[in-house]
Amino acid sequence: MLWAYFRLIAGLATDIGSSVSHGVVIASEYGLPALVNTGNGTSSIRSSDRIRLDANQGYIKILESAGEILESAGDAD
């Protein structure tokens, strides 16, 4: 059922896996970048964080945390 989420995401990052893992194969079919075997790289990412995933360079960077996004949305009022 993982494939259903691939319509909602812009990339895939997993803590375990390899270049032939199921998620990577499906991401490739959808034309999405995938970063695998990050160890514990996804543990610091929270739902609604804005991140940059660079599969070519092999990194994930949190651009804006979910808390910062909510605060800036409140400033717009």
N, CA and C atoms as a LAMMPS dump frame, in Angstrom:
ITEM: TIMESTEP
0
ITEM: NUMBER OF ATOMS
231
ITEM: BOX BOUNDS ff ff ff
-5.0000000000000000e+02 5.0000000000000000e+02
-5.0000000000000000e+02 5.0000000000000000e+02
-5.0000000000000000e+02 5.0000000000000000e+02
ITEM: ATOMS id mol type element x y z
1 1 1 N 0.804 -1.195 0
2 1 2 C 0 0 0
3 1 3 C 0.851 1.264 0
4 2 1 N 2.169 1.106 0.109
5 2 2 C 3.076 2.247 0.096
6 2 3 C 2.934 3.081 -1.169
7 3 1 N 2.647 2.442 -2.277
8 3 2 C 2.568 3.137 -3.56
9 3 3 C 1.544 4.259 -3.549
10 4 1 N 0.5 4.165 -2.743
11 4 2 C -0.537 5.202 -2.705
12 4 3 C 0.022 6.545 -2.249
13 5 1 N 1.044 6.541 -1.416
14 5 2 C 1.65 7.783 -0.92
15 5 3 C 2.54 8.461 -1.948
16 6 1 N 2.978 7.743 -2.945
17 6 2 C 3.895 8.309 -3.916
18 6 3 C 3.254 9.404 -4.766
19 7 1 N 1.947 9.485 -4.758
20 7 2 C 1.265 10.579 -5.459
21 7 3 C 1.3 11.863 -4.648
22 8 1 N 1.651 11.773 -3.368
23 8 2 C 1.616 12.913 -2.462
24 8 3 C 2.988 13.481 -2.126
25 9 1 N 4.061 12.782 -2.469
26 9 2 C 5.396 13.193 -2.033
27 9 3 C 6.241 13.687 -3.206
28 10 1 N 7.305 14.412 -2.864
29 10 2 C 8.224 14.914 -3.885
30 10 3 C 9.553 14.166 -3.868
31 11 1 N 9.742 13.282 -2.893
32 11 2 C 10.963 12.507 -2.778
33 11 3 C 10.824 11.5 -1.65
34 12 1 N 11.782 10.589 -1.531
35 12 2 C 11.727 9.527 -0.534
36 12 3 C 13.057 9.431 0.204
37 13 1 N 12.989 9.353 1.534
38 13 2 C 14.175 9.119 2.36
39 13 3 C 13.84 8.012 3.348
40 14 1 N 14.725 7.035 3.475
41 14 2 C 14.527 5.945 4.418
42 14 3 C 15.804 5.714 5.217
43 15 1 N 15.638 5.211 6.428
44 15 2 C 16.783 4.956 7.299
45 15 3 C 17.511 3.661 6.939
46 16 1 N 16.799 2.728 6.334
47 16 2 C 17.416 1.461 5.928
48 16 3 C 17.088 1.197 4.469
49 17 1 N 17.847 0.336 3.843
50 17 2 C 17.548 -0.044 2.472
51 17 3 C 18.769 0.02 1.583
52 18 1 N 18.518 -0.23 0.319
53 18 2 C 19.578 -0.221 -0.686
54 18 3 C 19.009 0.314 -1.99
55 19 1 N 19.847 0.362 -2.995
56 19 2 C 19.408 0.899 -4.283
57 19 3 C 18.369 0.028 -4.98
58 20 1 N 18.166 -1.179 -4.489
59 20 2 C 17.153 -2.061 -5.082
60 20 3 C 15.986 -2.305 -4.124
61 21 1 N 15.866 -1.491 -3.08
62 21 2 C 14.739 -1.622 -2.14
63 21 3 C 13.436 -1.283 -2.853
64 22 1 N 12.353 -1.841 -2.349
65 22 2 C 11.044 -1.645 -2.969
66 22 3 C 10.713 -0.161 -3.115
67 23 1 N 10.921 0.613 -2.062
68 23 2 C 10.6 2.039 -2.11
69 23 3 C 11.38 2.776 -3.18
70 24 1 N 12.645 2.44 -3.338
71 24 2 C 13.497 3.082 -4.342
72 24 3 C 13.027 2.734 -5.749
73 25 1 N 12.675 1.49 -5.958
74 25 2 C 12.198 1.055 -7.267
75 25 3 C 10.909 1.797 -7.626
76 26 1 N 9.976 1.88 -6.677
77 26 2 C 8.713 2.574 -6.927
78 26 3 C 8.963 4.069 -7.121
79 27 1 N 9.835 4.677 -6.305
80 27 2 C 10.161 6.097 -6.46
81 27 3 C 10.707 6.352 -7.866
82 28 1 N 11.552 5.473 -8.331
83 28 2 C 12.11 5.602 -9.668
84 28 3 C 11.013 5.563 -10.723
85 29 1 N 10.048 4.668 -10.552
86 29 2 C 8.946 4.572 -11.5
87 29 3 C 8.12 5.856 -11.54
88 30 1 N 8.042 6.565 -10.403
89 30 2 C 7.298 7.823 -10.33
90 30 3 C 8.189 9.033 -10.639
91 31 1 N 9.47 8.815 -10.927
92 31 2 C 10.379 9.9 -11.24
93 31 3 C 10.773 10.731 -10.026
94 32 1 N 10.745 10.116 -8.844
95 32 2 C 11.06 10.82 -7.6
96 32 3 C 12.48 10.505 -7.131
97 33 1 N 13.166 11.491 -6.545
98 33 2 C 14.48 11.201 -5.97
99 33 3 C 14.33 10.354 -4.717
100 34 1 N 15.306 9.508 -4.448
101 34 2 C 15.271 8.647 -3.268
102 34 3 C 16.64 8.618 -2.605
103 35 1 N 16.627 8.727 -1.288
104 35 2 C 17.839 8.652 -0.479
105 35 3 C 17.617 7.539 0.537
106 36 1 N 18.454 6.515 0.501
107 36 2 C 18.256 5.353 1.369
108 36 3 C 19.457 5.137 2.275
109 37 1 N 19.216 4.343 3.316
110 37 2 C 20.251 3.943 4.259
111 37 3 C 20.866 5.149 4.971
112 38 1 N 19.99 6.056 5.465
113 38 2 C 20.467 7.255 6.163
114 38 3 C 20.824 6.971 7.615
115 39 1 N 20.662 5.753 8.061
116 39 2 C 20.935 5.409 9.463
117 39 3 C 19.783 5.874 10.327
118 40 1 N 19.907 7.059 10.887
119 40 2 C 18.797 7.636 11.655
120 40 3 C 18.458 9.029 11.123
121 41 1 N 18.734 9.266 9.865
122 41 2 C 18.552 10.575 9.25
123 41 3 C 17.134 11.112 9.266
124 42 1 N 16.157 10.233 9.265
125 42 2 C 14.771 10.715 9.236
126 42 3 C 14.213 10.983 10.631
127 43 1 N 14.945 10.629 11.674
128 43 2 C 14.41 10.768 13.039
129 43 3 C 14.231 12.227 13.45
130 44 1 N 14.968 13.148 12.845
131 44 2 C 14.832 14.555 13.214
132 44 3 C 13.812 15.303 12.359
133 45 1 N 13.232 14.64 11.375
134 45 2 C 12.228 15.273 10.516
135 45 3 C 10.845 15.036 11.099
136 46 1 N 10.082 16.123 11.225
137 46 2 C 8.71 16.023 11.723
138 46 3 C 7.732 16.277 10.584
139 47 1 N 6.522 15.808 10.761
140 47 2 C 5.472 16.054 9.781
141 47 3 C 5.324 17.558 9.578
142 48 1 N 5.194 18.004 8.368
143 48 2 C 5.032 19.404 7.949
144 48 3 C 6.328 20.198 7.922
145 49 1 N 7.491 19.59 8.245
146 49 2 C 8.758 20.283 8.058
147 49 3 C 8.991 20.48 6.558
148 50 1 N 9.559 21.608 6.195
149 50 2 C 9.997 21.82 4.813
150 50 3 C 11.445 21.369 4.745
151 51 1 N 11.729 20.438 3.838
152 51 2 C 13.081 19.892 3.742
153 51 3 C 13.593 19.95 2.314
154 52 1 N 14.888 19.857 2.18
155 52 2 C 15.517 19.678 0.872
156 52 3 C 16.164 18.306 0.893
157 53 1 N 15.801 17.494 -0.061
158 53 2 C 16.377 16.165 -0.213
159 53 3 C 17.203 16.193 -1.494
160 54 1 N 18.481 15.997 -1.383
161 54 2 C 19.355 15.959 -2.551
162 54 3 C 19.91 14.543 -2.666
163 55 1 N 19.285 13.756 -3.502
164 55 2 C 19.699 12.369 -3.66
165 55 3 C 21.036 12.257 -4.393
166 56 1 N 21.371 13.237 -5.228
167 56 2 C 22.652 13.201 -5.938
168 56 3 C 23.821 13.422 -4.987
169 57 1 N 23.68 14.377 -4.067
170 57 2 C 24.733 14.668 -3.102
171 57 3 C 24.607 13.825 -1.833
172 58 1 N 23.437 13.231 -1.603
173 58 2 C 23.236 12.341 -0.467
174 58 3 C 22.983 13.042 0.847
175 59 1 N 22.114 14.058 0.846
176 59 2 C 21.8 14.72 2.109
177 59 3 C 20.351 15.165 2.195
178 60 1 N 19.916 15.364 3.432
179 60 2 C 18.603 15.931 3.745
180 60 3 C 18.863 17.143 4.624
181 61 1 N 18.244 18.268 4.308
182 61 2 C 18.405 19.477 5.103
183 61 3 C 17.021 20.006 5.477
184 62 1 N 16.816 20.288 6.771
185 62 2 C 15.552 20.887 7.201
186 62 3 C 15.644 22.381 6.906
187 63 1 N 14.788 22.874 6.023
188 63 2 C 14.783 24.28 5.644
189 63 3 C 13.971 25.118 6.622
190 64 1 N 12.869 24.552 7.082
191 64 2 C 11.983 25.251 8.01
192 64 3 C 11.232 24.198 8.81
193 65 1 N 11.298 24.306 10.138
194 65 2 C 10.612 23.309 10.962
195 65 3 C 9.124 23.606 10.996
196 66 1 N 8.346 22.612 11.337
197 66 2 C 6.886 22.761 11.375
198 66 3 C 6.483 23.894 12.305
199 67 1 N 7.153 24.056 13.442
200 67 2 C 6.845 25.13 14.382
201 67 3 C 7.069 26.503 13.772
202 68 1 N 8.156 26.669 13.018
203 68 2 C 8.446 27.945 12.369
204 68 3 C 7.403 28.258 11.305
205 69 1 N 6.949 27.235 10.604
206 69 2 C 5.936 27.43 9.565
207 69 3 C 4.643 27.926 10.195
208 70 1 N 4.246 27.32 11.311
209 70 2 C 3.021 27.742 11.989
210 70 3 C 3.132 29.179 12.517
211 71 1 N 4.302 29.524 13.059
212 71 2 C 4.508 30.879 13.579
213 71 3 C 4.433 31.91 12.459
214 72 1 N 5.056 31.634 11.329
215 72 2 C 5.025 32.598 10.23
216 72 3 C 3.632 32.713 9.636
217 73 1 N 2.853 31.636 9.66
218 73 2 C 1.475 31.71 9.18
219 73 3 C 0.639 32.586 10.095
220 74 1 N 0.908 32.546 11.39
221 74 2 C 0.194 33.375 12.347
222 74 3 C 0.538 34.848 12.185
223 75 1 N 1.758 35.164 11.744
224 75 2 C 2.179 36.546 11.524
225 75 3 C 1.449 37.182 10.351
226 76 1 N 0.96 36.371 9.434
227 76 2 C 0.29 36.897 8.247
228 76 3 C -1.08 37.481 8.552
229 77 1 N -1.627 37.144 9.718
230 77 2 C -2.97 37.639 10.056
231 77 3 C -2.975 39.101 10.388
